[in-house]
Amino acid sequence: MFKMFYPDEYVVSAYVIHFEKMYEQGYRGLIFDIDNTLVPHGAPADSRSRKLFERLREIGFDTCLISNNQEPRVKPFAEEVKSKYVFDAHKPSRKNYRKAMELMGTTRNNTAFIGDQLFTDVWGAKRTGMHNILVMPMNPKEEIQIVLKRYLERIVLYFYKRSKKK
């Protein structure tokens, strides 16, 4: 019942993903959510996020940020980390996942998505047919609509974790 929301991978942070291994596996494009995935909600790009994107470029990845936020939030962050971006993405709609791949010149077979929300980030990536990685949210203080979604996410993640133990 909940399997359509299960992430392909679930890790503690975007900063612990073995990106070199992903490149060896053939991935060439990485799409990231911003808030609570790379930095706490609303925070600017920091040295850690800048270093991550520099490392990703050195490995050989192209990157794109995809956010439901507006351009005044997304563009400065993208400029700081030197990444392509899509704002006002209406995740989980597939349209802007596809747009991000077009910007990078990648396909769903060699692109992965990294984000912190099951019902927007992961579900949108799954609907688009791309590999997806759910990360734990960075900041426990969130807007009320996100807090409500987190309760539902806990239920799905409970069944996801149980299925992995089998």
Order of alpha helices (4+ residues) and beta strands (2+ residues): beta-alpha-beta-alpha-beta-alpha-beta-alpha-beta-alpha-beta-alpha
